[in-house]
Amino acid sequence: MTQTTIILSIAAIILIVINSKKTGKQYEGLKLGLTQFLQTAPIILGAFILAGIIEVLIPREFVQNWLSREAGLKGIVLGTFGGMLLAMGPYAFYPIVASIMASGAGLGTIISIITGWVLLGLSKFPYETGFFGVKFTVKKLIFSIPFCFLAGLIAYILELTILT
Amino acid sequence: MKQSLIVIYGSLAILIIIVYFVGGSAIILEGLNISIVTMYKSFLMLVASFIIIGQLNVLLSKDAIEKWLQKFSGIKAIIVSAIAGGLFPGGPYIYYPFVLSFREKKLPFYILITFIFGKQVYDLSRLPMEASLVSPEIALIRHLITFPIPIIVGLLALRLYGSTVSINPTLKAGENDDSDNYNS
């Protein structure tokens, strides 16, 4: 975690320097980031609490049977549709994924949850149908499902072979 | 934002009631303890993540991305469109109207669909959150595995629909394009 903080801090400093040289709007960027942080703080707080509760609520047998590496394809299918149903923004979604991971879910499940949320996420539906219509949204959804399964499957194979 | 708050705190209230009946108040306290520890550990990462998001929003303007998209065609356009999608800042209420404007700019469907998949799969502004809140390793593996998706989608759309300029090229003659209301 410390390592991630250091990497992210270095990236932030580099971007501030680039922005100051290229656009001169580094303070505007800082203000924008801070405003966004404050606006999303209630969501992040709620998501952290929710993630902690989920972590203690998910029964070990459920994780073992449905989400762990041993669950195999079941975990990938469940992960894909679970990700789709988690109709929330990234600030709320990622802490929940972290709690599912901490419960012992396999890599295939985790990757399919994230890919499912990224491509099929229900929270995008109102915008997508609003701007592009129902037909476009449904076709895109059906077309995207195999990609989620495939991503989960690749991660599952990686976990079994290389990342053991 | 309001919708997310309702979903989160509504789910939280329901889960707390379930947990209370399943394991009593001790298990709720255990969950809250996990939350506080995670929050404490993640705070600095979150601050750094939001600084990155703010800087990226200023650095990558809508105009610059639009210029890139109009410059290329074919496979080059697919790659540029996928990357531009990933770099484009803002949520769905910002990028969907932007994508919808592609039709007026006579940009073909394959560029449009690649841009949408690029935004959803790569989204650079989401990367710091994914790395800090889940784990950098998972974020890296996920991006490596899903990297080809927008490009495959773009190539398929190019093969199937060529340079058709439309929001929905699969519609038959006479069928209504629901998106028309937003373009008039």
Interface residues (C-beta under 8 A of the other chain):
Chain A: M1 Q3 T4 T5 I7 L8 S9 A11 A12 L15 I16 I18 N19 K22 T23 K25 Q26 E28 G29 L30 K31 L32 G33 L34 T35 Q36 F37 Q39 T40 P42 I43 I44 L45 G46 A47 F48 I49 L50 A51 G52 I53 I54 E55 V56 L57 A87 M88 G89 P90 Y91 A92 Y94 P95 V97 A98 S99 M101 L107 I110 I111 I114 T115 V118 L119 S123 K124 Y127 E128 T129 G130 F131 F132 G133 V134 K135 F136 K139 K140 F143 F147 A151 I154 A155 L158
Chain B: M1 Q3 S4 L5 V7 I8 Y9 S11 L12 L15 I16 I18 V19 V22 G23 I27 I28 E30 G31 L32 N33 I34 S35 I36 T38 M39 K41 S42 L44 M45 L46 V47 A48 S49 F50 I51 I52 I53 G54 Q55 L56 N57 V58 L59 G91 P92 Y93 Y96 P97 V99 L100 I113 I116 F117 Q120 V121 D123 R126 P128 M129 E130 A131 S132 L133 V134 S135 P136 I138 I141 R142 I145 T146 I149 I152 V153 I167 N168 T170 L171 D177 D178 S179 Y182
